[in-house]
Every structure is written in structure tokens, then in C-alpha cells.
Amino acid sequence: MGPSGSGKTTLLKCLSKQNKKTLNNESKIYMKSGKYKTCFIVQDISEHILSSLTVRQTLLYASKLKNSLIKETLDHNLIVDSLMTELGIDDIRHNSVDTCSGGQQKRIVIACELTSHIKPDLMLIDEPTSGLDSSAAQVIISHMKQLCHKHQITIITSIHQPNYELFNMFDNIYVLGKCGHDLYLGQPQHLKQYLTDLNISYDDNQLPHEVLLKIASDVNHNDFKTLQFYFVRHLYSVLILEIFAYILFSVIIKLNFKQEITEPDGCRDPSAPIDSCNIYFNNSSR
């Protein structure tokens, strides 16, 4: 979350490996070990849908194309019907895509990405609520949360200026200031206390996230550097605590599981002469 020019879209492109030009040699992105599958959905979705097709036809073609290399037999109708139900577009299945609302079209594009038999581990969606009213925006975020839990997918999305209800629907918020400065990372419910701890005052009729966005849009604001400094200090504190917890956990494991290793029956004492034991050979392995 952040004002225009804070680098939200650029960050999403970097995470999806689509933009490496803005990364310098010192830039590092840490992910869990192993391969992971990502998909990136741009803000302008007009190029991702064919207006001459219905919603159901769009998803059927997407399923067949994305799974064309899958050897096992898939029920594409079942895949499409399930996704339409999950994303709340089942009632418009026979409607032409170009007659759907903006919020419905965004959900159709998300459904197209999820028709793949191997679901993405990470979905990056650039401003899915852009151009939508507050009700349509809440619907799409609600469906995205359900997808996260059902398919075990991590969804990272950018958002410009949400209202209070929409802001609190997110699990975690990362706020960028002008020129990409880090200002806040945490749960939406903790933002009010965060500002209070920094002695950032505001009127009772102002919402915490609106105050933060106002500060984020002005690098010359008195509280901008305060937020930036506290963010870095907070990250170092969390890192130190995690390292300490890891060391403490390792020590506890060693103390609890430390035991004498006894020689099981049937094993030969290495110091005994070789004649004191029988040696068997497998004919097939000679």
C-alpha cells in the first residue's frame, strides 16, 4: 500500500521475476528453498480476456491451454464449475465477458490463472480494486482470502487508498512511501498503536491508515523520517529475536533428546577380531 510513485507495481514485478532492471547487484529476495510457481496479474486486464466469449467458455479454454502438457485426464468442466462457485461468478456463466462489470472481469482473470492443475504458490495482483466501488472491492478481497485458505496460496496485492473496512480485511500490510521508502509492516489492527508509540498525533475523526498515507505521500513531512527510522529499527529487533529463539530452540532440543547410544543386539564390536563374526554376501551384488 502506498501513494502513486512509491514503487508498488515495480515491487510486484520484481517478486514475479518480470522486472530485474530496477534491481542492483546488492538487491536480494529471500524465498523458501525449492521451486515455486508464481503468476502476475496486471492492473489492465483488457488484454487477458476475449470479449466474444462467455465466462464459461473463457475458463474452459484457459483450463485446456494451461493443462495441455498434463498427461493425466482432467475434468475441465469440473475445474471450471468449481472455480466459478468459489469466485462468485457462477450466476454469469453464460454472459458475454464484455458485458460483465469491472469487478466480475477481475475475478474471471483470477479464475483463469487458477484453472491450472498445478496451482501457483504465489499470486501477485496489481491493484485488483482499482476502478471498483467499495462494495465490489470488498467482494473481490473476500474471495481472494477464501482462495488463500482453500488452495494454500499466498496472494500479494497492491492497493492505492482503501477505506477502513477494506483496509482491515488484509492479513498484513506493507506501506511504501514516496521513492520506495519502507514505513510500516504488520497487521492492520496494530497500526493505531504503532502511530501512538511514535507520538504521531492526529484528530479523532481521522483514520490511522489515512494519516499514514498522508505522511507517506510527502517525503518532507516531519514524521516521514521518524517512521522510516523506526521501521528499520523494528526489523533489526525482530531479526535478533528470531535468531535468539532459533538458538534457544536448538539448545532445548539437544538437552531433551540427549541420551546414551547403546549397541543394539546383533551388532559387532568394532574392536573385536574379524573372525568373531559371520560375514554374509549377496550373490547378486558380488
Steps between C-alpha positions, in 0.01 A plus 500: 500500500622847425455815290564520127871479421591299809598194294214259574474362145878490461531294818238251377681464167830437680340231717353335189842509327360719222708805576869465584617833356406695813694260725865578566770249585431538872128424471398164645164326516478220755258217433454154648726234356375308200317599186188711517247602237387860468248689289463874452168666415538854366266787578372531142330166436345587163772310314438183701141439398323451165178699485335258255504210749273426792637466853479121490664479157783727616578275796467179298751620241733619778481159672572308179791726402663512844472123546594399145822336621334307784495131410227395738136542400340809651133593527513857369128551562545413868800735530306789345179442698694484827689825434189688392333402827806597709528843336130578493462515121285190459189710432661670197645185341307550176553877479737648247822616669472855364160544668640415845582769753857601582503299822364192326761525223779515758366185665480330159869573436593364845295186425687457169831486687363244745376259232852356492520150652817607682388809688740793544671530838502877476249729328592863443206724409547865411219715643206259469265758654593784264193655339258309724256635755549407866245215488655334191849546646403322823347213302818436301727521808267264688520241219878537486525420872292187450730390217802542727365264761349241267790462255786599737602787272680816609345808338682832496304791361558872466235748603494877473267645762254257661215594730496390865307174444715395205822589683416271791423203273869447423711264713813716476577844362827626355501878450737672259569871497609718212810365320445156653583575865377240752261641758293218650474123500248317714136425564247776426362482855841592646546821298324726750726391786800525266429869433435561870838350595667743259311799650335571166186691591185536292138605547235259622312527172806379305569131432849360574565371148392833348747681726775258399426542129507877536845479657614247238414736214728779627871423555540841667238426762629528856399143586628339178856444623371393842297222341790401275749480789262309727420251223868409457552475877191280531626264228836460672325433832284230343804345330695486827203343681462234228870412518483477880186283481668268248809459722287441810286243317812315380639484854171369640482231233854385575436486876171312470619243247848440633533136597755223512540311174507130584613225272198301374500121511660332204747779420870422510735689723740682264791410730425127478704282259339445164492121550253542786210585268337341200508691171228439244519593135216556261575303184329759282720781632838328467 
